[in-house]
């Protein structure tokens, strides 16, 4: 249920267990209620110890991304091109994941989760929420109109 080379870690095991069940969980502060990922022993905003795992939809907006066009090793040639994005989850945390198809990765595009099952572990990936690049957040539409970036 873990990626190759993963060392058991009680702070991150709930994340991997949720992904194996095709769910997205983040940690919520019991005091201020803010969500965070990765899990931490205390809240980085109010310093309250602990936190509760809460399930979120996994939908969000692409905050930034990079598109790779060259494989790092010959064994990975069939995986390029691919796009890795930082996604601002509607549930209140940021997470990294692939956007598929990679040509649809753009700043501000709304995305929904998909789960890619590997041999023994599950990876969180994203796809455009509507299958259209027209589903940008208002801030992203303004940035794209002003700069032409993200298209």
TAHU-V398408 format. One record per backbone hydrogen bond with DSSP energy under -1.0 kcal/mol. NH is the residue of the N-H (numbers start at 1). CO is the residue of the C=O. E is the energy in kcal/mol with one decimal. If there is no record, write none. Layout:
# TAHU-V398408
nh->NH co->CO e->E
nh->NH co->CO e->E
This chain:
# TAHU-V398408
nh->6 co->3 e->-2.0
nh->12 co->9 e->-1.0
nh->13 co->9 e->-2.3
nh->16 co->12 e->-1.6
nh->17 co->13 e->-2.7
nh->18 co->14 e->-2.1
nh->19 co->15 e->-2.3
nh->20 co->16 e->-2.1
nh->21 co->17 e->-1.0
nh->22 co->19 e->-2.2
nh->23 co->18 e->-2.2
nh->26 co->54 e->-2.4
nh->27 co->36 e->-2.6
nh->28 co->52 e->-3.3
nh->29 co->34 e->-2.4
nh->36 co->27 e->-2.6
nh->43 co->48 e->-2.4
nh->47 co->43 e->-1.7
nh->50 co->41 e->-3.4
nh->52 co->28 e->-2.6
nh->54 co->26 e->-2.9
nh->56 co->24 e->-2.6
nh->60 co->111 e->-2.0
nh->61 co->88 e->-1.9
nh->62 co->109 e->-2.2
nh->63 co->86 e->-3.3
nh->64 co->86 e->-1.3
nh->66 co->84 e->-2.2
nh->68 co->82 e->-3.1
nh->76 co->73 e->-1.6
nh->77 co->74 e->-1.3
nh->79 co->76 e->-2.2
nh->80 co->77 e->-1.2
nh->82 co->68 e->-1.7
nh->84 co->66 e->-2.6
nh->85 co->97 e->-3.1
nh->86 co->64 e->-2.7
nh->87 co->95 e->-3.4
nh->88 co->61 e->-2.9
nh->89 co->93 e->-3.1
nh->90 co->59 e->-3.1
nh->92 co->89 e->-1.9
nh->95 co->87 e->-1.8
nh->97 co->85 e->-1.8
nh->99 co->83 e->-2.0
nh->100 co->126 e->-2.8
nh->104 co->101 e->-2.0
nh->105 co->102 e->-1.5
nh->108 co->62 e->-3.1
nh->109 co->106 e->-1.9
nh->110 co->135 e->-1.7
nh->111 co->60 e->-2.6
nh->112 co->127 e->-2.7
nh->114 co->125 e->-2.8
nh->116 co->123 e->-2.9
nh->118 co->121 e->-3.4
nh->120 co->118 e->-1.3
nh->123 co->116 e->-2.8
nh->125 co->114 e->-2.8
nh->126 co->98 e->-2.9
nh->127 co->112 e->-2.1
nh->129 co->110 e->-2.6
nh->135 co->132 e->-1.1
nh->136 co->134 e->-1.2
nh->137 co->108 e->-1.5
nh->141 co->137 e->-2.4
nh->142 co->138 e->-2.0
nh->143 co->139 e->-2.1
nh->144 co->140 e->-3.0
nh->145 co->141 e->-2.5
nh->146 co->142 e->-2.2
nh->147 co->143 e->-2.8
nh->148 co->144 e->-2.4
